[in-house]
Amino acid sequence: MTVDAGGGRIFTLYSYKGGTGRSMALANIAWILASNGKRVLAVDWDLEAPGLHRYFHPFLPDKESSSTPGLMDMLWNYASAVVDSGQSRHDGWREAYADVLEHVVSLRQPFPGDGVVDLLTAGQQDRSYASRVSSFDWGNFYDRLHGGSFIEEMKRSMRRHYDYVLIDSRTGLNDASGICTVQLPDTLVICFTLSSQSVNGALAVADSALRQRRADDLRVLPVPMRVEDGETSRLEAGRSYVRSGFRRFLRGYDHEQRDRYWGDVEIPYKVFYAYEEILATVGDRPRQEGSLLAAYERLTAHLTEGQVQELVPLDDIDREVLIKRFWRPAARRGLYDFYISHVPSDQQWAEWIAAHLERAGYRVWLNRWEVRPGSRWPDEIEKAILASDAVLALLSPAAVRSTAVQQEWRLARDVDPGGESGRLVPVEVVECVVPHALRDLQGVRLAGEYEPAARQRLLTAAQQIQAPSGGHLYHRDHRPPARFPGQPPDVSNLPSRPRPFIGRDEEIYALWSGFHHSNARSQAICGLAGIGKTATALEFAHRYAHEYEVVWWMRATRPEDAVDGLAHLAAALGLPATGAADSGALRSELRRQRRVLLVFDDAEALPEAVPTLPETVDVLLTSRLRDWEAGVAEHHLHPLSTDAAQALLRAMHHTLLEREAQKLLDWSAGLPLALVTGAASLDLTNSIWQDSRKGLRRDDETGHSQLLAPFWSWARNRLETESPAAAELIQVLAFFAPRPVPFRVFTDTPAAVNDPGLRKALAVPSAFAAVLSTLHRHHLAELADDHLLVHPLLQAAVQDDLTPAAEKSLRGQVERLLVSAPLGDASDPANWPRYAELLPHVLASDWAQGPALRALVLRLPGYLMASGSVRPARQLATTIVDRFTTLLGQEQVATADALHVLAAVTWEDGDDEAALALTQRLRDLRRRLLGEDHPDTLATMNNLAVLLWSKGDHEHALAVSEELLQRRQTLLGPDHPHTIVALGNRATILYALGRYDEAADCEQRVYASRRETLGERHPVTLASLGNLAALQASRGHPDEASAMYERLVAAYRAALGADHPNTLRAQFHLSRAMIRAGNLTDGRKLLEATLDQQRRCLGNHPDMVASQSLLAELAESW
């Protein structure tokens, strides 16, 4: 068996039918190899029914692979990278996508020496997995995306990093199994049961694999599995049938070696392993003859040719612990009744719960009570969880973000994966979003309850789980904390809680974390008006009120508002009404409190009293402004996500129709105030303007388009004083689409704007940066990656504040900015990002009105078509033709240009009939408008000839082609590039008609012209050379064809590389030409070499099939 020097060996375990125990065998072999210090990669290539990870679930952080990327993710990432022509390329770029180390997950189990088992899963098992598998186009992957080369690169990565690679191959005969049985393995392990269907299918696969791979390059090992020793006679008959059928695959064995092989590799059926996916390396004791483990050890010895012969066993204690991790315990009585899993910030809750449970007669494990100094923390935790009947998972925003407690929860679920035994019980102690992994479990809610109700809920739930065991282990009397962890503040004036409140959990947790883990005792919630600053502050204050003894809410729009608020706080604390909000008496009283939260709502400056407050006080501000002074941590709110906005709408209005809900979502663009207002007035849905630009009516009678008018009035007054250029810029931005606008749209052509101050600022980078900073500080625009984004409701407020004359002026400025933006050739991938950025803004403008915008919009379908979005390109081109026809009339040059674009994208979309009809209509229209000899008319004739030829109307196509060629030669001359294109099209049509001599004459002139103008190695020149060679072969001149193909192969090798599909295709044509010329020996030798390259680089590809067919013809003729 040949293996890459210094590389690992690759084994594929394949079965024609499911249910053979193939995955079970692979998992155990991997463990045996790793126990001997080997680096092992297990690959789940059973893409349609992945399950290999289940044999390793106790050792994986993600038990169900719901968040772990794998093989399908690698394949899709690579395919997307190839399709994304805009992505930069460099030597070895494919290696980055084929690096298996980026996607594997290591088993959390120590093995001797360098031993490790890494798992490459089938892919992330989320809701989209099935569709990603079913929609993956293997033919396209190999034909167009060079998938064979990618698989080879992945194979090299596997060999480079591992001693052994074990591939679990999907059943049946299909694309993926062909990769696993032919392209990847050094050894193909055929797994089968003794049924006739399974054996015959296995034989067929083995024969097919050997036909496609040389016999000395692929070792095939047949392995019978799930062998039951029931009916001896039938068993022996099956064994005889198998040995006879597979004899040819064991040619290197003598009679005695074959008998020993069959006796060694036969895998028995053990009922014990039918109940759970548990490894025999864990479930079986070592060195027990007749065990499943012993059979896997013998098979491993044959696979490794004696290098690894048996498992390095675990000690008994470790083995027992692992068995518990695989199996649910038979009894519910462990050493402890409850293990309490919590984060440090919930320590008070943990002690309160533990104390009340112990008083009720339960045995409780709590880390603060049980872990001795010097103990190894992870070991103690694991032992305690395995020794406890149930785990109480205390949920809080901090807990659901803690990887440490989530590991504890996963360990508890390992023992009870289905949740039938109630081993894991969520207990919500602080309001939070319950993690997805725990949502299927019934929990206990203590958050928001007063102490008596919380205690009753806790003890009732404990009784439902199991009866008390009779008391704590060490007869200790643990008292609950003096203060109930959920107790509300002693002094509070909090307004009522916002209901419903959806989303913002990450922002609220960031506030909590900031007060607990940073030096900033003051934090500010900043954002656009209506974004939910006050609601978020209220929700935070209510959610964490139990952590404070005083919570006080104050308006702070004016400085005197904050002074009054602090005076009222002093009175609530029983202090004399001194009138001095920052008096020493108030500061002393606040210092006496354990923790205090002061909220200043709608602040424009930090209240004067804040810097002098004691460290026991947390200060929370809400503000429309950003860029606060040092010592104030800022949290910027953004529009709600689509999911959060939908949830908020449903919570407010359960009967809202889907169509109405979508209108509201489009209109509000994630602004909570707009969602709340809109849902409260369902008549709004009848007044929403379905405008692709912003989804608003200017004549909205309900006034909802004025939601942000007060905010804009406030901001405009400030801007007119601070930065008039910023005020002008935000008015210009109001007429762009509500999508990111690149800075360069403004900086490339400052002259396109009218305002002198803004024009000057755009020309000076530092001045422009100052303008942007002003917009950003006032939350008028978001800045990211050299782009600006303005909320659509703010755009509406700005527009509604303008006079008709000002609006017309601003629209004109936007038009000049758009048409002045440099875009470049739409077919060049380097320019696609610019087109993508400008497309929504062009479509949002009145693009049918002005000639400059009409010319610009006509370029957009070409960009969409070139970048692969053919159907959207056709839809846009249809819209353009309809708008131009309605607005300008049919007999207009602009309408004809639009029709030309539509015909091109229709043909690219595969609708030849419609494209032909459009092109004929366009030819007649351009003849009337422009005349017979206009370049646009001639271009239409060229397209018409091509379409006629593609439809099979060769005679008609030839007539049009000859007329076109004659006109271009007369008008442009014989050597003009347009003339050469027409000549090449004529050669193609003549070739299809069998008029080879005339076609060869045309193609020779095309080749000579392109070689002179483009160079000998230009792709278009090489295509002409290939056409010439094919013509020579068709004319019966194989020697001339061979000579041309030799030049073509050499040129492709130099330009594209030896393994490029174009190079291999040229090699195939050269070998065929050599054979037809009588040079059978050299032609066959080249054909065989080409076929080897195709197998390695292309896999199961039509070009490889053509090579195989020609080789088969040669074999028959010889």
N, C-alpha and C positions, 0 to 999 in steps of 0.2 A: 504494500500500500504506500503510495507516494504522498507526502505531506510537505507543505511549504517549510523550508529550512527554518528552524527556530520557532515554528508556529505550533499552536495547539491543534488537536484533532477534532473533527466534527462528525458527530453521529446523528443520524435522523432515525427516530423510532416512528414507524409508519404502520397504519392498519387500514385495510380496505373497508372494513366495517367497524362501527363503534362497539363499545362494550367489551373490548378485549383485555382491558387493564393496562393499556399502553402508558397512560399518564402516570398511573400508580408505579409502574416499573421505572419510568424515567426519574420520578422524584426520589425513589429509593437508591437508584444507581448514583444520582447526583450526591446524595448524602454519604454513600459509601466512599466515593472518590474524595469528597471534601474531608472526610474523617482521616484520610491518608495524606492530608496536607496538600491536596490538589486544588487549583483554582478552577471552579466549574461555573459555566453559564448554562442555565436552563431556559429554553426559548419556547413560549407557547404560541405555536403557529397554527393552532386549531382555531382559526379566526371566527368561524361561525358558531362554535360552541366552546369558548374558552373555559378552562376549569383547572389548569395546572396549579394556579395560585391557591386553590382550596387545600391542596395537600401540604402547603407551607403556611397556612393561615395563622398558627400560633406565633410565627416568627416574623410576620409582616406588619408594619405599622398601619397599612391600609388593607384591611382584611378582604374587602370585596373589589379591590382595584378601582374604586369609584373615582379616585382622584389621582391615580398613578398612570402617567403616560406610558405607552409601550410601542409595540411593533406598528400598529395601524397609524399611530401618531407620527412615527418616523417616516412611513411611506407617504402620508399626506403632506408632511412638512417638506419632504424632498420634492414631491410633485408640484406643490405650490411654488417652491423656489425656482423650479425650472420654468414654470409658466410665467412667473413674475420676471419678465424680461428686463424690468427696470433695476433688478437687483445686481449689484456689482459682482463680477466674476474674478477669480484669482486662481493661481495654481493650487490645486488641492482643495478647492471649495467644496467638492462633493464629499470629502472626508469628514467635514464638520457635521454633515447631515447623517452620515453612515456610522458615526461613532456610537457604538452601543453603550459605552459607559455613561453617556448623557441620559439614558432612559432606563437603566437597570435599577433594581432595588435589591439590597443585600439582606439575606436572612439574618435576623438578630439572634444568632446562635454562635458561640465560639467553637471553632474547630482547631485541631492541632496544627502547629506550624503555620504555613501560609494558606491553609485550607479556608475556602469560602464558597458559598453557593450564592450566586447572583441570579435573579430572575428577570427576564425580559418578558413582560406580560403581553397578551394579545393587543392590549390597548386600554385606554381609560374607559371603564365600564359605566359611562353615564348614559343619559337618555338618547344621545345621538350616535352611540356606538354602532347599533345595528344598521342604521342608515349609512354610516361611513363605510362599513364593510360591504353592504350590498351595492353601493354606488361607486365603489372603487373599480375603475376601468383598467383591468390588467393588460388588455390589448394596447390601449393607448399608452400605458405605463412603459411597455417594451418598445412599441413602434415609434413613438414620438418623444418620449421623455428619457430614453436611454436607460430604462430600468435595469437591463442586464448589467450594465456597468455599475449601477448603484448597488445591486446585490453583491457583485464581486467586491466592491469597496467595503460593504458591511461584513462580508466573509473575511476579508483581510483584518478588519478591526477585531472580529471575534478571535481569530487565531493569535493576534498580537497580544491580547490581554488575558487569555485563558489557556489552561492546559487541556481542558476538555469542554466541548460545546455539545449539549444534548438538545435536539430539536424535536418537539412534540408536534408531529405533522398531522394536518387535518385528513379526514377520511375521504374516500372516493377518488375520482380522477378529475382534476381541475387545475387551474392556473397555479394556485398556491402550492398544491402538493407537488406539481412539477418542479417548482423551485427547490422544494425540500428533498425530493427523491433524486433529482438529476444534477442540479447546479451546485448545491451546497455541500453534500456530505462526502466524507472519505469512506464512511461505512454506512450502509443502509440496513437498518434492522427491521425486517418485515415481521410484524406482530399479527398473529391470527389465532382464531379458535379452530377446533377440529371440524367445524361444519363445512360442508362442501362449498357453499357460497363464499365463506371467508377464505378458505384455502385457494380456490380458483381465482378469486380476486387478487389475493396476495401474489400468486404466481404471475398473473398478467402484469401487475405493477413491476415486479422484479424483472421480467423479460423486457418491458418497455424501458426501464431505467438503463439496463445494460446495452440495449440497442443504441441509446443516445449517448452513452459514455463507454469508453474503451474498457474491456473486461479487466485489464490490469490496473485500471485507475479507480475502480469502484468495487469495494468489498461488500457482498450481500450476505447477511446472516439471517436465516429464517428462525423465528422463535415462536413455538406454540405456547399459548397462554390459556389461563382459566381451565386447565386440564383436570377433569373430575375422574376419580377412580371408581365410578359406579359399576357400569356393565363392562366387565373385563374384555369380552369378545369384541364389542363395538369399539372400545377404546383401542385395542390392538389393531383393528382394521383401520381406524383413523390414523394411527401412528404409521402404519405401513404405507398408506396412501400419501401421507406427507413426506415421508423419507424418499419415496420414489419420485414424487413430483419435484422436490427441491434438490435432488442428488446433483444436478448439473451445477448448482451454485456452490457446492463444496468440492470442487475438482482437486484442490490441493490436499485433500484428506484421503488417507487409505481407509480400508474397511473398518479397522479397529478405531481409528480416530473419529470416523463418522459416528460410530455407535456411542463413543464416549461423549461426543459433542451433543447428540440428541438427548442423551441421558442427563447431561449437565444443564442445558438451557431450558428445558421444559419447566414452565411456571405453573405450580399447582393452584387450584381454587381453594380458598380458605373462607369459610362462612363468616368467621369472626370479623373480617375486613369488609364485609358487605354493609355493615351498619353505619360506619363513620369513615371519613377520609383521613385515616391515621396511618402514619408511615410504619412499615414493618421494621425499620431500623430503630424505632422507638417501642413499638408494640411487642416485638418478639425478643426473647432472650437470646443472646449470642450463642453460637456454636451448638444449635439444636438441629439435628438432622431432621429433614422433612418439613422444616418451617419455611415460610415464605421468604424470610430473610436469607436463609441458606441458599435458596434458589437464585435470589438476586445477586448474592455474592458470586456464585458460579458463573452467572451470565456476565457480570462485571469483569471477571477474570478473562473470559473469552473476548470481550470487547477490547480490553486493554492489552491483549496478547500476553497475559500473565503479569503485567506490571503492578496491578492492584488485584488482590485475591480475596480480601475479607475486610469487614468493617472493623475499624478501631472502636471498640465498644465504649459506651458511657458507663460511669459508675452507677450503682443501683439507685442512689439517692437522686441523682440528676435525671435518671431515666423515669423514676416515679413522678418527679415534678413535671416532666414533659408529658407524660401520659395524662396527668390531670389537666394540662393545658389543651389536650386534644379532646378529652372526654368530659361530659357532665358528671358530677359526683352522684353516686347512687343515693346518698342520704343527705338530708338538709341540716344536720347538726355538725357544725365545724367548731373550731376552737373559740370563735367569736360569732355572735349573732350579726353584728353590723360593723362594717369598716366605713369610716367617714372620710370621704375624699373631698379636699377643699384646697383653696389657694390661701396664702398667708393673710390676705386682706379680709377673708371671711372667718378668721380664727375665732372671733367672738361667737359667731353663729355655730361653728363646729362645737365649741365647748358647751354652749347652751343646749344644743341637741343631745350631745353625748351625756351630759349630766342628767337630763330628764329621762333618757332611755335607761340609764343605769338605775335610777330611782324606781323605774317601772320593772326592774328585774332582768334587763337585757345585758349581755356581755358586749362591750363596745371597744373597738380598737381606734384610738386617736393618736396621731403621731406625737403630739406633745406629751402624752402620758406614757407611751410605750417604747419609743426608740431610745436605746441607751447610748450614752456618749461613746464615740469611737466606732459605732456600728456603720456598716456600709449601707447608705440610704436606699439605693435601688433594690438591693437584696431583701431588706427588711420590708419594704413596700410590697414586693411580689409575694413573699411568704405570707404576709398578713392578709392580702387579698385572697390567696388560695385557701387560707385557713378560716375565712369568714363566709357565713351563709349568704350575706347580701352586702352590697356596696351602696351606700347613700352618696350620690353625686350632688354636692351642693352647687347649685347653678347661680352665677352672677355674671355680669359683663366681663369681669376679670377672669373668672373661671373658664368661660367658653373660649377665651383667647389664650389659655395657658396650655402649652404643649405637655407639660408635666402631668397635669391632672387628666388630660385627654388620654395619655398613655395608660393611666390607671383605669379609666373607663374601658379602654379597648381590652385590657387584660381581663377585666370582669366579664366582658362580652365573649371573650375567647372560650370561657368555660360554659357559657350559656348563650350561644350565638343566636338562637331563635327567640330568646327572652321568655321561654316557657316556665323557667324556674324562678323568675323574678330576681335574678342575681344582681341586677343593676336598677336602682330606683332613683330617678331625677328628683331633686328637692330644690325648688326655686326659692332662694332666700333674698335675692335682689332682682328686680324686674330685668329681664333680658330676653333676647331672641334664643329660643331653645335650639341647640345645634341639630342639624339634619340627622346625624347619627343616633340621636336620642328621641326623635319625634314619634317613633313607633312605640315608645314605652309610656305607660301610665305613670304620671309623676305626682308629687305633692307640692302644693303652692303655699308657702308661708309668707311670701313677700306681701306687704300691705296689710297684714293682719295684726290686731292687737294681741298682747301676750296670751291671755286665756284661750282665745280662738286658735292661735298658732300651736299652743301646747296640745290642745284637744286634737287638732288635725294630725299632728306628728304621732301621737300615741295611738290614734285610731288606725293610721296607716301601718304602724309597726305591728299592731295586732292582726291586721289583715295579711301581713307578710308571714308572720309566724308568732306563736305564743312565746312569752318570756321563758328563758332557760333556767331561771332560778337565781339570778344575781350575778354580779360582776366577779371576775376571776380572783381578785386579790382583796376583796372586802374593803374597798376604799369608798369614801364618801365624797364624790366630786360634786361640788355645789355649782349651780348655774352662775354666770356672771351677774354682778350686782345690777347692771342695767340691761334690760331686754334689748337685743341687737336691733330689733325692728321698731323700737319705741319712737314716736314722732317727737319733733322738737318741743322744748318747753315754751318757747316764745316764737311765734310765727305769724306772718300776715300774708302768706302766699295766696295769690289769686287762685281761683278754681283751675283745675287741671285741663289742658286742652284735650278735647275728645272729638273725633278720634285723632290719635297721633300715630303716624306711620313713618317708618324710616328713621334716619339720623342716628341709628344705634352706634355707628362708628364714631360720629362726632361727639355724642354724649359720653362714650367711653373715653375719648381723647381728653375731654374736660376733666373727668374723674381722675384719669391717669396723671394729668398735668398737676392737679392739686396734691396728689399723693407722691409723685416721683420726680417733680422738678422744683427748682428754686423760685419759680414764678408764682407768687401767691395771688396775682391778679391775672385774669384771663378774659379775653374779649371775643365775642361771637360777632363776626363781621359779614356783611353781605348786602345785596341789592334789596330794595324795598319789596316786601311781600315774599321774601325767600324763606321766612320762618325763623328769624332770629329770636323773637320774643317767645314763640311757642317752644323752641328748642331749650331756651333758658328755663322756662317754666317746667318742662318735662324733666330736665336735669335736677332742678330743685326738688320736685316731688319725688323723683326716683331715689334720690340719695338724702332725703330729708332726715332719715333715721341716723345718719352719721353726725348730725349737728344738734346742738342744744338750742341754738338760735338761728332762724332763717328769716331774713328781712328783705322785702321787695320794695324798690323805690324807682319812680320815674326820675330821669336825670337829663331831660331835654335842655333845661336851663341850669346854670350853676346853683341858683337858689332852690331848685327842686331837690337836689341832693342834700342841701342843708336842712330843708324841711323834713325830708325823709329820716335823716339821722336824729333829728329832734324828736320825731314820733317814736323812734326806736328807744331813745333814752327814757321816754315816758313809759313805754311798755315794760322796760326793765325796772321801773320803780324809782328812777332817778328824778331829781327836781328839774323842772322845766327851766333850765338856765338860758336856753336860746342859743347856746354855743354847741353846735353839732359835734365839734372836735374837742370838746372839753376833756380835761383830765379825768373827770369822774366817769365819762362814758368809756374812755380808753381803759381805765382800770377795771371796769365791770366786764368789758369784753375780754380782757386778759384773764379774768377769773373763769370764764367759760371754757369748757373743754375744746369745742370747735364752733365757729360761727361762719355763716354764709351770708354775705351781703350782695344783693343783685341791684345794679344800676342799669335801668332799661333806657334805651335810646340816648346814649351818652355821645356827646361830640368832643368831650375832653375829659381827662381823668379828674374826678372830684378832688378838691384840695385836701380833704381829710384823709384820703386813701394812703398816702405815703407814711402817715403817722400812726396808722392802725397797728395793733400788736400782731404777732405772728400766728396767733390762734384764729385769725380772721382770713377767710377765703373771699376774694372779691371777683364777681362775675359781671362783665359789662356786655351790653348789646349795642351795636353801632353800625351806621351806614358807611362809616369811614374805616380806612385801614392805615397801616404804617404808624402804629402807636409807639410811644416812647419805650425805652429799654425798661425791662421789668414787667412788661405786659405781653403775655403770650397770645398770639392771634389764631383764631380758628375761622376759616372762611367757608361759608355755606355755598353750595352750588345747587342748581335745580335738581329736583328729585329724579332718580332713575325712572325708566319706564315702568318697571315692576312696582316700585314704591308708589308712583303716581296712580297706577291702576288700582292698587290695593286701597289707597286713600279714597278714590272715587267709589269703589264698591262698599267701603265701610260707611260712607256718607249716604249712598243711595243704592240700595240692594237691587232695585228693579230697573236700573238704568240699562237701556238697550246697548248692545255692542257698538252699533253705528254711532249712537249719541256719545257713548263713552270715548270712542276714538276721536270724534270731533273735538271734544273737550281736551283730550290729551294733546292733540295737534295744536290747538289754540293756546293752551296754557304753557306749553314747552317746559313743563316741570316746575312751574312757579306755584307753590302751595296756596297762596292767597287767591290766585286765579282759579285753581281747582275748587277750592271751598266756595268761592262766590258763584262759579259756574254751576256747580252741582246744586246749589241752593236755588237756582233759577233755571229750570229746565227749558223755559222759553228761549234761553240763550242759544240752545242748539239749533233753533230755526233761523238764527241771525248770524251764524258763523259763515264766513265767506271761504269757500274752498279754493284758496289761492295757494299755489305751490310755493309762493314766496314767504308768506307769514301767517296765513290762515286767519285774517282779520278783515272786517268791513270798516270802511271809513264812515259809513252812515249807520253804524250800529245804534239803534234806538235805545237799547238797554243801557248804553254808557259803559259797558264792560271794557271797551277798548281804551277807556280812560283810567283804568286801574292804577297805572303808574304816573298819571298826570301830575299829582301833587309832588311825587318824588322828583320828576323831571323839572318841575318849576323850582323846587329847592336847589337842585343840582345846577340848573341853568344860571340862577342868580349868583351862585358861588363861582361858576366857571367864567362868567363875564367879567368878574373881578380878578380871579386868580390867573386864568389862561384863556383869553378869547380864541386863540388858535385851537384849543381843545374843544371849545364850544362849537366851532365851525366843523371840526373833524367828526364829532359825534352826529352832527346833522347830515353830513355826507354819508356816514355809515348807516344811517337810518334807511337808506334806499338800496343797500345791498341785501342779498339773501341772508336769513338768520343762520349763516354758516361761517366758519373761520375765513377771514379776509387776510391774505398775505400782506405783510408790511410793504413788500416790493411793488405792489399795485400802486402805492402812493409814492414811494421813493424813486421808482424808475422814471416817472413822468410828473414831477411837481407842477409843471406848467399847466397841467390839466385842471387844476383847482383855481377858483376865482379869487378867494380871499388872500390878499397879499401876506398877511401874517402867517397863515397856514402854509402858503407856498414857500415862504422863507424858512419856516421850521422844517419842512420836508427836505429841504436842500442841505440842512446841517444836521448830521447824526445826533449830536448832543441835544440840540433843540427839539428834534423829533422825539428823542427818548424822554425829555421832560414833559412833552405833551402827552405821551402814552402813560407816563407815571401819574399824571393828574387824572386821566380817565380811570385808571386802575384804582387809585386811592378812593375815588368817589363811587366805586362799584358800577361804573357806567360801561365798562368793557372788561372782558377777561383776556389776559395776555398769555400766550403759550406758544413756544416754538416759532417765533417770528410771525405770529398771526394774532388778529383781534377778533373777538366774538361779542356781539351785542344781543341781548335777549330780545325776542320778537315783540313782546309787550312794551318794552322800552322804545323800540323802533316805532311802534304805533303811536306812543305818547309824543315822541319827537315830531313825527309827521303831522299829527293833529294840531300841533302848536304853530304850524307854518302857514304863511299866506300862500295863495296860488302862485304868485310870481316867484316866491322863494322856493317852492316845491319844484317848479319848472327848471329853475336854475340849478338846483341840486341834482335833479335827474340828468340834466345835460352834463354835469361834471362827472357823474358816475359813468355815463356812456363814454366820455372821452378817456377816462381812466381805464375802462375795460378794453376799448379798441386799441389803446396805446400799449397794452401789456405785451411784451415779447413772448411768443409761444413756440415758434419753430415748426419744423416738419412734424406733422401728426403721426407719421409712420415710424419716427425715431423714438424708441422706448425712453431715451433720456429726457424727452420733453413731456412724457405722459403726466408726471406729477403736476406740471404747470397747467395742463389742460384740465386735470381733475379738480384742481383748486378753483379755477375760473368758471367751470361749467355751471354750477348752481347759480352763480351771480349773473351770468349771461342770460340764463333762462328766466331769471327773476326780473330782468329788464324788459322793456317794451321792444323786443328785438326785431320785430317786423317793420318798424316805422322808418328807421334811418338806414341809408345804404351801408354805412360802416358797420353797424351792428348786424345787418343782414349778411354781409360778407363773413363776419366773425362766426355767427351761428352756423353757417354752412360748413365750417371746418370741424364742428363738434362731432357729427356722425362719423367722420373719417377717423377721428381719434378713438371713439368708442369701438368702431369696427377693428381698427389696428390693435387695440388693447384686448380684444377678445370678447367684448360685450356686443355681439352682433345683433341680437334681438332688440335691446334698448336702442341701438343705432338705427335700426329700421323703424322703430316706433317714433323716434325723434324726427327722422327724415320725413316720415308720413305727415307728422304734425306741421313741419316746416312747409311742405308742399301745399297743404290745405290752407295754412295761414296766408302764404304768399298769393295763392290763387284767389282767395276771398278778398284780400286787401288790395292787391296790385292788378289782378286779372291774369288770365292764362297766357295771353300773348305778350309776355314780358321776359326779358333776358334773365332777371333774377329768378322767375318761376322756372325757367328752363334749367338754370343752374341747380335749383333745388331738385328738379326731376332727375337730373344727372346723378346727384348724390343718392337719391332714393333707389335708382336702378342699380347702382353699384352695391349698396348694402343688401338689397333684395337678392342679388345674385350670390353674394357672400353668405346669405342666410340659407342658400340651397333651393330657393324657389325659382328655378330656371324659367318656367313658363311666364310667371309674372315679370321677371327681369327682362325677358325678351320683348314682352308687350310694352313695357315702359321704355325700353331702348328704342324700339321702332317709333313710338310716339314722340320721343325726344328728338330722333333724327329728323322727322318731318317738321317739328316745331323749330329746330335750329336752322333748318334750310330756309324756312319762311322768315325768320328773324335775322339771321346772320349771313345767309348765302351758302352756296355749295362748298366754297373753298376756305371758309373760316376754320381756324385751328380747332375750335370747339366742335364744329360739325364733323370734321375729320376724326377727332377723338371718339365721337359717338359712333361713326362708321366702324372704327377699329373694334370697339366693344361689341357692336352688332355682329361682326364677323366671328369673334370669339364665341359669342352665345349661340350663333347658328351652328358652329362646329361642335360645340358641347352637346347640342340637341341632336346631332347626327345628320343634320342637313348640310352635308359637306359641299355639294355642288353650289348651293346658294351662298354658303360661306365663302367659297372660293371666288365667286363672282364679286361679292362685296369687297373681299380682300384685294383682288386685283385692281378694282376701281380705286380703292384707297391708296394702294401702292403707287399707282400712276399719278394720282393727284399730289401725293407728298413728294414724289420725285420731281415733279414739275415745279411745285411751290417752294420746296425746302432744299432740294438737291439730293443726290443719291447717298450721301454719307451722313445726313442728319440723323440724330438718334431716333427721332420719330419715324423716319423712313426705315431704319434698320428694324425697329419693332414690327412694322407692317410686313417687312420682308420675312422676318422670323415666323410670324403668324401664317403667312402664305406657305412657308416650308412645312409647317405642322399639318396644314390642311392637305397639301399634296401628298405627304407621307400617309395620311389616313386613307387617301384615295388610291394608294398603291403606285403613285407616279414618282418612283424613287429617284430617277435621274434628275427630274426637274427640282424635286425637293432638295437633293444633294447640292445642286447648283446654288439654290437660294441660301441654304444653310452655310455653305462655304463662304459666301460673301458676308453673311452675318458674323461668322466666326472671325474672319479676317478684320472686319471693322471693329468688333468688340476687343479683340486682342490688341489692336493699335490704340484704341481710345481708353480702355479700362485696364489693360494689362493682362498678361498671360494667365495669372493665377486668380483673377477675380471670379467669384462664384458664377456670375452670369456668363463669363467667357468659358468656364469649364463646362457649364451646362450645354453650351453650343458645341463644344468638342465632343461631349457624350452623344448629342444628337447626330453629329457627323459620323461617329463610329457606328451607331445603330443603323444609319442609312447605308453605310458601306457593307455591313453584315447582311442587310436585307437585299442589297444589290448583288449579293453573291461574291463579295470580295473579302473573305475572312482574313487574309494576310494584312490587308490595309486596315481592317477593323481592329485586328490584334495590335498593330503598331499604335493606332490612336488610343486604344484602351490602355496600353502600357504607359503612354504619356499622361493619360488621365489619372491612372493609379498613382503615378509618381507625384503628380501635382497635388492630388488630394492628400497623400501622405505628408507632403511638406506643409500644406496649408492647414489641414484639419487633424492630422495624426493617424496612426496606423489602425486604430480601432474605431474610427468614426464610421457611422452607417453608410455615408456616401463613399468612403474608401472601400468598405467591404462590398458594397453594391457594384462598384467599378471592378473590383477583383473578380466577382462572380461573372460579370459580362466578359472580362478578359479571358477567364478560364474557358467559358463556353466558346468564345471566338477561337481560342487556340485548339480546342477539340475539333471544331468544325473545319479548322485549317489542316487537320491531320496530326497535330502534335498532341497525341493522346496522353503520353506519359507525363509531360510537363503540365498539360492542362488539368489532368486528374490530380496531380500533386498539388497544384495551386488551389483547385477546388476543395480538396480535403483540408488544406491549411485554412482556407477561408471559412469552411464549415466549423472548424475548431474555434476560430475567432468569434464567429457568430454565436456559438453555444456559450462562450465565455462572456461576451459583451451584450448580446441581445436576448438570449434565452429562446423561448418558444415564439419565434417571430416569423412572419411570412417569408422574409428573405432567407431564413434558415431552411424553411420548408422547400423553397425553390432549389436551394443547393442540394438538399437531401434527394429531391426528385431527380435532379440531373445525375447525381451520383448513382442512384438506383438504375436509371436508364443505361448508364455506362456498364454497370455490373451485369445487366441482362444481355447487353450486346457482346460482352466479353465471354 
